[in-house]
Structure formats: structure tokens, C-alpha cells
């Protein structure tokens, strides 16, 4: 599915059902930044992760240079969402055996994203104030 945001950027969203090496995954919940998928057999579990977003056109250009395959860049989305790789687990992705635990992690991630945005905003305000006053920012 491709969505178009207010800025006109086309984003290819993760599918509601994803078939991979380790099984089939079904979307349980998501927002713009995070998702929970349920894995089916052999054992059911829940994967919570930060949705990875890549520049689809740059990725296609690099792939084209490496493998000599050409793409019509005009038809590609600007951004493509990606399911986490095995090596992402423990840093931006986690597995739980209960939906309740997965949802707890999702809420924790959302709360910390908001805090991170607030902290960055405060840091930017402080830096601007220091620059206006001619002081050096010693918090670095």
C-alpha cells in the first residue's frame, strides 16, 4: 500500500501480512513510528519494533549500480518501510510471548519518542539562546 503525505511524499507501507524465513507475521497494531506483528507457527510470538524507513529511490539507484538492473525512478515511492532484520533485535526490535508484554513495550517506546522530541526541542532553544547572547554552548 502506498500513502501520500501532506508534503506529497509517497511511502510504501509495510503489508498487514508479511511472509518471511521465520514464518508469517500479521499486523496487530501500528502508528507512524512503531508496530506490533504476531508470528504464527511453529510458536506464536509478538514482535515490537521501530519501523525502518529508507529512501527507496537512493536504494534502487545503489542496487542498479551494483547489479546493473535499471528502475523507472518516477514510479518508485520516495520512502519504503522495512521490517527489521535479525540483527535489529535488541536495539530497535523485540520479541515477546504475550501480547500484553508487547503492548507494554510499545507504550514505553512511544513515551520515550515523545521525551526525545521534547529534549531535542529544548536543546535547540538553549543553543539558539546561547548563540544570540554570544556564549559558547558548554553542554556538548
GIURVEN-V474858 format. One record per backbone hydrogen bond with DSSP energy under -1.0 kcal/mol. CO is the residue of the C=O (numbers start at 1). NH is the residue of the N-H. Records with the same first field share a line. If there is no record, write none. Layout:
CO: NH ; NH
This chain:
1: 13
3: 11
5: 8
9: 5
10: 78 ; 79
11: 3
12: 81
16: 27
18: 25
20: 23
23: 20
24: 40
25: 18
26: 38
29: 36
33: 51
34: 31
35: 49
36: 28 ; 29
37: 47
38: 26
45: 39
46: 96
47: 37
48: 94
49: 35
52: 82
54: 56 ; 80
55: 59
56: 60
57: 61
58: 62
59: 63
60: 64
61: 65
62: 66
63: 67
64: 68
71: 73
72: 75
78: 56
79: 12
80: 54
82: 52
85: 88
86: 89
88: 91 ; 92 ; 93
92: 50
93: 90
94: 48
96: 46
98: 102
99: 103
100: 104
101: 105
102: 106
103: 107
104: 108
105: 109
106: 110
107: 111
108: 112
109: 113
110: 114
111: 115
112: 116
113: 117
114: 118
115: 119
116: 120
117: 121
118: 122
119: 123
120: 124
121: 125
122: 126
123: 127
124: 128
125: 129
126: 130
127: 131
128: 132
129: 133
130: 135
